[in-house]
Amino acid sequence: MKNQHLKEEFIRLRALGVSYDKIAKTINISKPTLLKWAQECDDQIANQLYFNVDSLLDQYRVIKTSRIEAFAGCLKKALEELSNRDFSSLPTKELFSIALLLESKLKAEVDSIKYLPDRNGLSRDLFDDNFPTSY
């Protein structure tokens, strides 16, 4: 039973990338025994490594979601502030450049929105005038 507990600790430590020398000192097992265990437990070590990485990815997803929410909140505030601004002081050339940039951004946003195919296999862009509106 003690041996099984030591093997489990060995698997956990190897999956974390700890060296055989450090594991030997930590759990007080000879390096040749650890090398033997490594061959016996190769699949278990690989599985533990998989679960370790999966756990890290789960944490990253949570962090990434939080970052996206924070960026979206800041963008919303910036757009609200921008909507309160008066562009009358901008030179025509700058205002024209801004208008073209905004038009391009708006087009990219709209172009990414597609109508999903219905049962008849029809699909369309959001502003496709050639798409039949009645059947």
C-alpha positions in Angstrom: 0.0 0.0 0.0 2.8 2.4 0.9 4.5 1.4 -2.4 1.4 2.4 -4.4 1.2 5.8 -2.6 4.9 6.4 -3.5 4.2 5.4 -7.2 1.3 7.8 -7.3 3.5 10.6 -6.0 6.2 9.6 -8.5 3.6 9.8 -11.3 2.4 13.2 -10.1 5.9 14.6 -9.8 7.1 13.2 -13.2 4.0 14.7 -14.9 5.1 18.0 -13.4 8.5 17.6 -15.0 10.5 17.0 -11.8 13.8 15.2 -12.4 14.4 11.7 -11.3 17.2 12.9 -9.0 14.8 15.3 -7.2 12.0 12.7 -7.0 14.5 10.1 -5.6 15.4 12.5 -2.8 11.8 13.6 -2.2 10.2 10.2 -1.8 13.4 8.3 -0.8 13.4 5.8 -3.6 16.4 4.8 -5.7 16.8 6.2 -9.2 16.9 2.7 -10.8 13.6 1.9 -9.1 12.1 5.2 -10.5 13.4 4.4 -14.0 11.6 1.0 -13.7 8.4 2.7 -12.5 8.7 5.1 -15.4 8.5 2.3 -17.9 5.6 0.6 -16.0 3.7 3.8 -15.5 4.4 5.5 -18.8 0.7 5.7 -19.7 -0.3 7.0 -16.3 2.4 9.7 -16.4 1.1 10.8 -19.9 -2.5 10.9 -18.6 -1.5 12.9 -15.6 0.4 15.3 -17.8 -2.7 15.6 -20.0 -4.9 16.4 -17.0 -2.3 19.0 -15.7 -2.3 20.7 -19.1 -6.1 20.5 -19.4 -6.4 22.1 -15.9 -4.1 25.0 -17.0 -6.1 25.5 -20.1 -9.3 25.7 -18.1 -7.7 28.3 -15.9 -6.5 30.2 -19.0 -10.0 30.1 -20.5 -11.4 31.7 -17.4 -8.6 34.3 -17.5 -9.1 34.9 -21.2 -12.9 35.3 -20.7 -12.2 37.9 -18.0 -9.8 39.8 -20.3 -12.3 39.8 -23.1 -15.0 41.1 -20.8 -12.7 43.8 -19.5 -11.7 44.9 -23.0 -15.4 44.9 -24.1 -16.3 47.0 -21.1 -13.5 49.5 -21.9 -14.5 49.6 -25.6 -18.1 50.3 -24.7 -17.0 53.2 -22.5 -14.8 54.5 -25.2 -17.6 54.3 -27.8 -20.0 56.0 -25.4 -17.5 58.8 -24.9 -16.9 59.0 -28.6 -20.6 59.4 -29.3 -20.6 62.5 -27.0 -17.8 64.2 -28.9 -18.2 66.9 -31.5 -16.2 66.4 -34.7 -16.6 70.0 -35.9 -13.1 70.9 -35.0 -11.5 68.2 -37.2 -10.1 69.2 -40.5 -12.1 67.8 -43.5 -9.2 65.4 -44.5 -9.1 63.8 -41.0 -12.9 63.6 -40.8 -13.0 61.9 -44.2 -10.3 59.4 -43.1 -12.2 58.6 -40.0 -15.4 58.2 -42.0 -13.7 55.7 -44.4 -12.2 53.8 -41.5 -15.5 53.6 -39.7 -17.3 52.5 -42.9 -14.7 49.8 -43.3 -15.1 48.6 -39.7 -18.9 48.6 -40.0 -18.7 46.6 -43.3 -16.4 44.0 -41.7 -18.9 43.6 -38.8 -21.9 43.3 -41.1 -20.1 41.0 -43.5 -19.4 38.5 -40.7 -23.2 38.1 -40.1 -24.7 35.4 -42.3 -28.1 33.9 -42.5 -27.9 30.2 -41.9 -29.3 27.9 -44.7 -32.9 26.9 -44.3 -34.3 23.5 -45.3 -34.3 24.5 -49.0 -30.6 25.2 -48.8 -31.0 28.9 -49.3 -28.6 31.3 -47.5 -27.9 35.0 -47.8 -25.9 37.9 -46.6 -27.7 40.2 -44.2 -28.2 42.9 -46.8 -28.6 40.8 -50.0 -31.4 42.4 -52.0 -31.6 39.5 -54.4 -32.8 37.1 -51.7 -36.5 36.3 -51.8 -38.3 37.6 -48.8 -41.4 35.4 -49.3 -41.9 31.8 -50.4 
